Amino acid sequence: MPEFILEIGTEELPARFFPRLHEELGEAVAKAFEERRIDFSGVRTFATPRRIVLHVGEVAPAQRREEELLTGPPSRIAYDADGAPTKAALGFAKTQGVDIADCFVQATDKGEYLAVRRMTGGEATLALLPAVCEAAVAGLQFPKKMRWGARDFGFGRPIQWLLALLGAEVVPFALAGVASGRATRGHRVHGPGPFEVPEAGRYFDIVRQQGHVVLDPAQRRAMIREGADALAREAGGRVVWKDDLLDEVVGLVETPVPTLGDFDPSFLEVPREVLLTSMESHQKSFGVEDAQGALLPHFVSTLNLEPRDPALVKKGWERVLRARLEDARFFWKADLRADADAWLARLDKVIFLAPLGTMGDKTRRLEATCAALAGAVAPELATVAARAGRLSKADLVSEMVYEFDELQGIMGGIYARRRGEPEAVADALYEQYLPAGPGSPVPQSLAGALLSMADKADTLAGCFGLDLIPTGANDPYALRRAALGIIRIILHHGLRLSLPDLLARARGAYGAGVAWKLPEAEAQARLLDFFAGRLKAYFTSRGQQTLVVEAALGAGFDDVWALAARVDALGEFAHEDDFAQAVLTFKRAANIIVKQGGGAQISGAYDKALLAEPAEQALAARLEEVAPTWDALWSRDDYPSLLALLRELRPDVDAFFDGVMVMCDDPALRANRLNLLGALVGRLGRLADFSALQV
């Protein structure tokens, strides 16, 4: 059976469009083949800066033929009293392209209907593929699309050529004024082409051998790593790999050729972070370090060609990097001469967010919030945390951060250490923006954790007070990332603090000078609801069942660390054999309180003298018996044991429901029984909202 090749040739696509783009094309085509009942053996996709390629193996020449049962009008309408076909029956037969004699009555669950069996499919694959190709290519998603000429069609970059072959046959279609054919192009320098591809099976050999293009991103990545590692070893070091930069470099080249460059060792006086940023951000190059982790005066770059004069190309890369390093050294020395107090004064002229004041205002708020946070979890760090809060944004006015904004915070920590600030202050400044995303590490120092939380809480409280709340995918102030960062920090460091208190304190630090758009109570409520959504996303992304997470959240999340422990315990409990029966029992109790109890009337205080039935007397006695154990386990945060204790309570609760009429006619007995259940549910509700669970 023939192979199918589709190649979309473009102007150079930005590396940020990888890697999902070619995978998306593969998914779209595979789905289209399945919908059209075209058999195939598998789909592979590839991408380079100038092309997106899809290969489908062993494509059936035609659709599968299948017998289909088509039903029409009910038999009582299809035939008259004499058994002759009516207009409805004749119309159905005509619509299906068959003779009325081919129709028959089919019995179904809904009655008898006129029906016909018809073979479908069998259309040639070549006839179906043009529509498949057009839809798949046009449906590709990009962060931003371009339109060129007078066309309405948009794509990541202008399309230069389209190759589409089923075996030796061209699949004819056109997009953006470009018609498909059998011509491909290779590397711009080493094999520009065009090259005619006689049949799909020859495509890969032609692109590799004549076009000098390495199609597979994984292969390009391996070539870069292997070549760069070998060069670094020859220089007596190892490459300082950075995965996201390597991904970007893979998306920039079609024929990767690693090369080693050198720079003047005198630049090593500049901090490692600055040197690496100069190499990585501006040159897309990697540093080289020795076995002890000290940078060596070398760097590795990846060319997109085999140079005729490698020494000349190497010299060019070194000249460009030297200019960047000269700038960095100038900024470094200028910043070292600057006065920290002068930087703090300049912060009062740097706007944080117009209604929320300046960066100077923010640092004074962080100074107070950090001190209060430290007082709650680590009093010995109060002075250090406060100092870190005040210095936190000082490096924003430095020459270095003005030039390399990705070094904010990092340079603050480096400068603080050079100026003799305590190590804990320097560490906190260095880590203050962590975590920077879901895969980013959290601050390792406790002072850094406190500063990061205070900074994020300050931004969250300010934005929610101004009603700048994320909607849909719109989150210009990265508030989702900030909330998730606070959650991760709390869990990583095992901090026992009140989330509502943290957020309220952050709002209170603004003082009375802000023109808020939302009242404090409303902003706090919406912010806590926002955190509930982030917590749910966090735990479910780690494999916890949605209902388990919702049940744990329903019991409160004031203490995020305790919430995580309850989620874990409840998740384990959900895998036990008796989980479903236990949930039904305690859910019944919770639902009665919610639906019948009248809310505030249920205090959990019951009168033993009114316990008339043996089952309710037994339940009350059991609750009193386990109360000391429950309180002791709760004080130790031993949630697995608390859930195990529910097993001991369940027989008495089941007996209560079997032997006692809760909603009896006597108001006093009814209220007392509801309060007895309230005493049970009051304890259950601290563990989980059982009414949220479904079994």
PEQUIRA-V884608 format. One line per field, one symbol per residue. burial: I if it has 16 or more other C-alpha atoms within 10 Angstrom, else O. A space follows every 50 residues. Layout:
burial->???
//
This chain:
burial->OIIIIIIIIIOIIOIOIIIOIIIIIIOIIIOIIOOIIIIIOOIIIIIIII IIIIIIIIIIIIIOOOOOOOIIIIIOIIIOOOOOIOOIIIIIIOOOOOOI OOIOIIOOOOOIIIIIOOOOOOIOIIOIIIOIIOOIIOOIIIOOOOOOOO OOOIIIIIIIIIIIIIIIIIIIIOOIOOOIIIIIIIIOOOIOIOIOIIII IOIIOIIIOIIIIIIIIOOIIOIIIOIIIIIIOOIOIIIIOOOOOIIIII IIIIIIIIIIIIIOOOIIOIOIOIIIIIIIOOIIIIIIIIOOOOIIIIII IIIIIOOOOOOOOIOOIIOOIIOIIOOIIOIIOOIOOOOIOOIIOIIIOI OIOOOIIIIIIIIIIIIIIIIIIIOOOIOOIIIIIIIIIIIIIIIIIIII IOOIOOIIIIIIIIIIIOOOIOOIIIIIIIIIIIIIOOOOOIIOIIIIII IIIIIIIIIIIIIIIIOIIIOOOOOOOOIIIIIIIIIIIIIOOOIOIOII OIIIIIIIIIOOOOOIOOOIOOIIOIIIOIIIIIIIOIIIOOOIIOIIII IIIIIIIIOIIIIIIIIIIIIOIIOOOOOOOIIIIIIIIIOIIOOOIOOO OIOIOIOOOOIOOOIIIIIIOOIOOOOOOIOOIIOOOIIIOIIOOIOOII OIIIOIOOOOOIOOOOOOIIIIIIIIIIIIIIIIIOIIIIIIIOO
//
